[in-house]
Amino acid sequence: MEPTKLSQTIEENLVELFSWLYLFPITMVDLVRKPLTFVDRMEVESSKTDSSRFDARMSPMLFLVAGTVPLSVVIVKGDPDSADMPSVADAALVIALTVAAFPFVWALCSMAASGKQFGRKNFREAFGTQCYVFCPGWSFVLVMVVATQHPTKGLNWGLAIGFFAAIAWTAVTEWRLLRRASSWLKGSAYFIAALFLSALALKVILALSIASHQKWLYNPS
């Protein structure tokens, strides 16, 4: 590679990296404040084909990765039994499965509820929406786990309130998205189905974590 091209590549990557530092909180605040309006805007954004696509907000998959993977690595490294665990690469696989399982399940249910064809394009849109919806809750849960690794007096109540608030925000947003795409009865049925499949996915992930000795994800005691 020519020095000029190498320099341009490094510059572009640095600009992209540092842009994430301010785009992530902006995207998070915008999403939490008005989730349905935000989702609608991002669907329009994803349909663009020019360089302005996701210029002012993070793309859904990148948003989910930025909000979960760094914290997950901190959890793995901060575990007192980390020396007895598999490599970070193995942990990263379980992290990816854990992070993506719930958006995957809810994306399929939302497609079924809306009557959309199960094609790649529709799945990409539905999965992107779910990446946005699940990121705030996932991020808070991971922050909570990091905080419990370094206990601070008086922090438990705040973490508990924040945890239930994150769960409630995610559940209400999912319900509103399903209701908007289908009837009350159909939306309710797919909401319950998605909850059941999410519990099943969590059970499978926990089984994988136990089999691969990922102690950061389960309590061996």
Backbone torsions as a table, in degrees:
resi	resn	phi	psi	omega
1	MET	NA	134.7	-179.7
2	GLU	-66.9	148.0	-179.1
3	PRO	-55.6	-38.4	-178.9
4	THR	-65.3	-44.7	179.3
5	LYS	-66.5	-38.7	178.0
6	LEU	-62.2	-43.2	178.7
7	SER	-62.4	-41.8	179.6
8	GLN	-65.7	-39.5	179.7
9	THR	-64.2	-44.9	178.7
10	ILE	-62.2	-42.8	-179.4
11	GLU	-62.6	-45.2	-179.4
12	GLU	-63.3	-41.2	179.9
13	ASN	-67.1	-38.4	177.8
14	LEU	-65.8	-43.0	178.4
15	VAL	-62.3	-43.0	179.4
16	GLU	-63.2	-43.7	-179.3
17	LEU	-62.2	-47.9	-178.4
18	PHE	-72.0	-25.9	176.8
19	SER	-66.6	-30.1	177.1
20	TRP	-61.8	-31.7	-175.2
21	LEU	-63.7	-30.6	177.4
22	TYR	-104.6	-24.9	178.3
23	LEU	-70.9	-32.8	-178.6
24	PHE	-63.3	-54.4	180.0
25	PRO	-63.8	-35.0	178.1
26	ILE	-63.4	-44.8	178.4
27	THR	-62.9	-42.9	-178.7
28	MET	-61.8	-48.4	-178.8
29	VAL	-63.5	-44.3	-179.7
30	ASP	-61.5	-42.1	-179.7
31	LEU	-66.5	-47.6	-176.6
32	VAL	-65.1	-37.1	-177.5
33	ARG	-67.6	-49.8	-176.1
34	LYS	-138.1	78.2	-172.0
35	PRO	-60.5	-45.0	-176.6
36	LEU	-69.8	-41.4	176.9
37	THR	-62.5	-41.9	179.4
38	PHE	-62.4	-45.7	-179.6
39	VAL	-60.3	-42.7	178.7
40	ASP	-61.5	-42.3	179.6
41	ARG	-65.5	-39.0	-178.8
42	MET	-71.8	-28.2	174.6
43	GLU	-65.7	-39.7	175.5
44	VAL	-66.0	-40.9	-179.8
45	GLU	-61.8	-40.4	-177.6
46	SER	-69.3	-20.3	179.9
47	SER	-81.2	-10.7	178.7
48	LYS	-70.7	152.8	179.4
49	THR	-119.6	-6.1	-177.5
50	ASP	-91.6	-175.8	-175.1
51	SER	-71.1	-12.6	-179.8
52	SER	-80.9	-1.8	-178.9
53	ARG	-62.2	124.6	-177.9
54	PHE	52.5	44.4	179.9
55	ASP	-79.1	-35.0	-175.8
56	ALA	-104.0	-7.2	178.2
57	ARG	-140.4	159.6	179.8
58	MET	-78.5	146.8	174.9
59	SER	-68.1	155.9	-171.5
60	PRO	-60.5	-47.8	-177.8
61	MET	-65.8	-41.2	178.8
62	LEU	-65.8	-37.6	178.6
63	PHE	-61.6	-45.3	180.0
64	LEU	-65.9	-42.7	179.4
65	VAL	-63.1	-46.2	-178.8
66	ALA	-65.0	-29.8	-177.6
67	GLY	-87.1	-9.8	-174.3
68	THR	-126.6	-44.1	-172.9
69	VAL	-64.0	-47.7	178.6
70	PRO	-57.3	-42.4	178.5
71	LEU	-65.9	-37.2	179.2
72	SER	-64.3	-39.8	178.1
73	VAL	-65.6	-39.2	176.6
74	VAL	-60.2	-40.8	179.1
75	ILE	-63.9	-45.5	179.7
76	VAL	-60.3	-47.2	-178.2
77	LYS	-70.9	-27.4	-177.4
78	GLY	-86.8	-6.4	179.8
79	ASP	-70.3	133.4	-179.4
80	PRO	-63.4	-20.6	179.1
81	ASP	-99.2	16.5	-174.7
82	SER	-60.1	-28.0	-179.6
83	ALA	-66.7	-25.2	-178.6
84	ASP	-93.1	-0.8	-175.6
85	MET	-95.3	167.0	177.1
86	PRO	-65.3	179.5	-177.8
87	SER	-66.7	164.5	177.6
88	VAL	-62.3	-31.2	178.6
89	ALA	-62.7	-42.2	176.7
90	ASP	-66.0	-41.5	178.4
91	ALA	-62.7	-36.8	-179.1
92	ALA	-62.0	-34.6	178.7
93	LEU	-65.1	-45.3	178.9
94	VAL	-66.7	-37.6	176.5
95	ILE	-58.8	-46.7	-178.9
96	ALA	-61.9	-42.7	178.2
97	LEU	-63.7	-42.8	-179.2
98	THR	-63.5	-46.5	-176.4
99	VAL	-67.2	-39.9	-172.2
100	ALA	-89.2	-16.9	-173.6
101	ALA	-61.1	-46.6	-176.0
102	PHE	-70.9	-45.3	173.7
103	PRO	-58.0	-36.3	179.2
104	PHE	-62.8	-49.3	-178.7
105	VAL	-62.1	-47.5	-177.3
106	TRP	-70.8	-29.3	176.0
107	ALA	-64.6	-43.9	178.6
108	LEU	-63.2	-42.9	-179.8
109	CYS	-66.7	-38.3	179.2
110	SER	-67.9	-35.6	176.1
111	MET	-65.5	-42.9	179.2
112	ALA	-65.6	-40.7	-179.0
113	ALA	-64.9	-36.7	-178.3
114	SER	-84.7	-8.1	179.2
115	GLY	77.0	17.0	-179.9
116	LYS	-76.5	150.4	177.4
117	GLN	-68.8	142.7	-178.6
118	PHE	-82.4	73.5	177.0
119	GLY	-111.6	170.5	-176.8
120	ARG	-62.8	-42.0	-177.7
121	LYS	-64.4	-47.6	179.6
122	ASN	-65.0	-37.9	179.5
123	PHE	-66.8	-40.1	178.7
124	ARG	-58.9	-43.9	179.3
125	GLU	-64.9	-46.0	-178.6
126	ALA	-66.7	-41.3	-179.8
127	PHE	-67.6	-38.1	177.0
128	GLY	-61.3	-43.1	177.1
129	THR	-60.2	-43.5	-179.1
130	GLN	-69.0	-31.7	175.0
131	CYS	-61.0	-41.6	176.9
132	TYR	-64.0	-48.4	-173.3
133	VAL	-64.7	-37.8	-175.3
134	PHE	-85.3	-17.5	-175.8
135	CYS	-62.1	-46.7	-179.7
136	PRO	-58.3	-45.3	179.6
137	GLY	-64.4	-45.6	178.8
138	TRP	-60.9	-44.3	-178.2
139	SER	-60.6	-43.3	-179.1
140	PHE	-67.6	-40.9	178.2
141	VAL	-59.1	-43.2	-179.6
142	LEU	-68.4	-38.9	175.1
143	VAL	-61.1	-39.5	179.0
144	MET	-63.1	-40.8	178.3
145	VAL	-64.8	-42.5	177.3
146	VAL	-60.5	-41.5	-179.4
147	ALA	-65.1	-36.4	179.9
148	THR	-71.5	-21.2	175.3
149	GLN	-73.2	-20.0	178.5
150	HIS	-130.4	75.1	-172.5
151	PRO	-56.0	136.5	175.9
152	THR	-126.9	132.9	-177.0
153	LYS	-60.8	132.3	177.7
154	GLY	82.6	3.7	-176.9
155	LEU	-88.5	-20.7	-173.2
156	ASN	-60.0	-43.3	-179.6
157	TRP	-62.7	-43.2	178.9
158	GLY	-62.4	-41.3	178.8
159	LEU	-65.6	-41.0	-179.8
160	ALA	-64.0	-45.2	179.1
161	ILE	-63.1	-44.7	179.2
162	GLY	-62.9	-38.6	179.7
163	PHE	-62.3	-49.9	-179.2
164	PHE	-67.2	-32.4	176.2
165	ALA	-65.9	-41.1	179.1
166	ALA	-65.1	-43.1	178.1
167	ILE	-63.1	-44.4	-179.4
168	ALA	-63.6	-42.8	-179.9
169	TRP	-61.7	-44.6	-179.9
170	THR	-64.0	-45.8	-178.6
171	ALA	-63.1	-45.2	-179.5
172	VAL	-64.7	-41.4	179.2
173	THR	-64.1	-43.2	178.5
174	GLU	-62.5	-42.9	179.3
175	TRP	-61.6	-44.1	-179.4
176	ARG	-64.7	-38.4	178.4
177	LEU	-66.4	-41.9	179.4
178	LEU	-68.3	-41.5	-179.8
179	ARG	-65.3	-33.9	-179.5
180	ARG	-69.8	-28.5	-175.1
181	ALA	-95.6	-9.3	-176.0
182	SER	-154.1	-177.5	178.5
183	SER	-74.1	169.4	-179.4
184	TRP	-61.3	-46.1	-177.3
185	LEU	-66.2	-46.3	-179.4
186	LYS	-66.1	-42.1	178.1
187	GLY	-61.0	-41.3	179.4
188	SER	-63.8	-42.7	-179.1
189	ALA	-62.4	-44.6	-179.0
190	TYR	-74.2	-27.7	175.0
191	PHE	-64.5	-45.5	178.2
192	ILE	-65.5	-41.4	179.4
193	ALA	-62.3	-40.4	179.8
194	ALA	-66.7	-38.1	176.5
195	LEU	-62.4	-43.5	179.8
196	PHE	-63.7	-45.9	-179.8
197	LEU	-66.5	-33.2	176.8
198	SER	-64.7	-42.5	177.6
199	ALA	-63.6	-39.3	178.2
200	LEU	-65.7	-42.4	178.2
201	ALA	-62.4	-41.3	178.4
202	LEU	-62.3	-39.4	178.9
203	LYS	-63.1	-42.1	179.2
204	VAL	-65.6	-42.4	-179.9
205	ILE	-63.9	-41.8	178.0
206	LEU	-64.1	-37.7	177.2
207	ALA	-64.1	-40.9	177.7
208	LEU	-65.6	-39.7	-179.0
209	SER	-66.4	-37.4	177.3
210	ILE	-67.4	-42.9	-179.3
211	ALA	-64.5	-32.1	-178.4
212	SER	-101.3	11.0	176.1
213	HIS	59.9	38.8	176.3
214	GLN	-85.5	78.9	-172.7
215	LYS	-67.7	-19.2	178.7
216	TRP	-68.1	-20.9	-175.3
217	LEU	-98.9	-14.8	179.3
218	TYR	-141.5	163.4	179.8
219	ASN	-99.1	106.4	-175.2
220	PRO	-66.2	-17.6	179.0
221	SER	-80.7	NA	NA
